[in-house]
Amino acid sequence: MPQGEVADELLVAQAQRGDVGAFGRLVVRYQDSLFNSIYRMVSQREDAEDLAQEAFVKAFSGIGDFQGRSSFYTWLYTIAYNTVVSHRRKAGSARHLNPVPLHAAAEGEGRSREAEDRSPRPEAAAEQRELHERLEGAIAGLEAEHREIIVMRDIEGLDYQAIAGVLGCPAGTVKSRLHRARLALREQLKDLLA
Amino acid sequence: MTNDEVRAQLSAYLDGELGEAERGAVESALAADAALRAELAQLRRTAELVRSLPRASAPAGLAPRVEAAIARLRQPARPWLTSWRLAAAAAACLLLAAGALILVREQRLRNIARHAPAASKELTREHEAAARPDEAAGRELAKKEAPGSPTGPLYKARANTAVAARREGDGYAYAPRPAPARAEQPAPADATQGAGRGGVAPEPTAPLVKKGSALTQGKFAATADDRGEGVKAMEEALAQKPAAAPLPPAKTAAVPPAEAAKKEALKRDSDLTLMTPGVLERKDKAPGEAFAAEQQLGAERDELLGLIERELRPEPKAGHRAVGSAGAGVANAVGGERPYDVRLAYTDLARCLAETQAALDASNLAYTIQPIGGGQFVIETTLPEPEARVLVARLIGAMSEKRQAKAEAEDAARMRDVAKPRPTMKAVGAPPRTVRLVLRFFRAEGQPAPSPTAPAEPAQQK
């Protein structure tokens, strides 16, 4: 935690006493991470925005139940994951075969392209963009539970124990499911890995 | 650890999620197997590619939107929902409900008040008539009012009684029960009271309840049983032929003797025999049985009327012209060569039936009446063509007053001596051809069928 930044526990305690401002600071702190995970899970930016907002509102509504047995972010992430699962059930689709590429969505909003802009050469930037589109398509083509566990581990960086807490399953299940997910993704990217 | 077991642990090995012993076993296997090492490299590359994806940033307005949504969530309940306005709204709802209940109750009481006196009056009259020994005189008066007079209350009253009885079956006490004590009052000493004074024109007896009637022995008996306890009690009281009560004073104008004699002569020679349920056929009867025949005729008319009423439906057939009453109009008039198939619309079933039967009786014809459902009924007869034209013209009201008077005079002459040839049928040259006349009656458009909640005849409400 950077110096001078208020700890999550303190902000959570203030939010539990009804301090919306304190909760707002938590929102600002975790909104990008949460939004990124949700976006990779649902592959649609507009859906991700709505789901992120819904997850934060749910978190504020239920913050009185947060007892600190896990980190606030893991608790928040669990709420977001459940919101995504609920959305997926309502939508009735486990796979998103036509994801909106992140750079396209960002360009549509007038936002700066992130990874591409760091590339020194236009050709390299184009190659990078093509690779990302290919990756996003491959991830979107996975089964939902494979896509979600890859997002949690390889994008969000959660450890197996945290993932087990979010999914509500044993760590052994996380290990085997993640391995199957990676094998499935490897099949999708076989030509890139050759 | 086999190679397959090692393969299953490669992802966890990459993520550093294996224990010390497992990690050592995997590393040993990897050192010994190049294929395992290649597989591990592919998994590592896959994970690296995923991690290389750019991180999406939350939209700029996400935090404010979340705070706004939370603010809406935390808004207190609207004041008007919890304040006195809520109580006022609830009170208004209660008042409305109470008002509706009062209106319904008043309407029900109004219906009862409207129908009960009429039914009571009718029952009283029938009791008095039943108790009167001079039944022939009462019969004459009744005949004066019923078929010959379109506004006579006889058939309307009977229809009304049936309606009242049906309402009683619905749980509403529209018709008071007849008082048994009244039926046991002593008979008057003067047997000539009643008709000789030109008194009220009640139905001399209640044909519906005449024991031994053909109607009570067949299908119609069950029909009569369905009419409700009030009517059944009335039937029982009348069937006992109790000693007559003192005759009430005359309430209506005296019946012209000639008119009464005409009707009596007409009825004396006729009778109706139940052929099949709902089908009546008239045949000649010995004069000595005129009284019983009269009673049976009235009973069967009542039953037919009730049967037709029960078959009425609110939706009249389309495509026909509405008329004022029976005989006042015709939809199809007389058409075609044979048979004469006449369609008649009626608006008042009781009057229609009474007038039609009176016209047929006046012609001294054998005929059948068959209800065919939906408030429709068919009367069939066979008669010479000129007489059929006269009859139809009379029914549809197409006769001029002069011709009507002439026809009535002819009827009277015919009744005086039925053996003589009928003036209207007197053959000139070749005998007239005989035609089959089919009269099809249906309810006129826009005339609702009688319903249990509909008011009774206006005349009965007085």
Interface residues (C-beta under 8 A of the other chain):
Chain A: V20 F23 G24 V27 V28 Q31 D32 L34 F35 N36 Y39 R40 R45 A48 E49 A52 Q53 F56 V57 F60 S61 L102 H103 A105 A106 E109 R111 E114 A115 E116 L131 H132 L135 E136 I139 I150 R153 D154 I155 D159 Y160 A171 K175 S176 L178 H179 R182 L183 L185 R186 L189 L192 L193
Chain B: A8 Q9 L10 S11 A12 D15 E17 Q42 L43 R45 T46 A47 L49 V50 R51 S52 L53 P54 R55 A56 S57 A58 P59 L62 A63 R65 V66 E67 A69 I70 A71 L73 R74
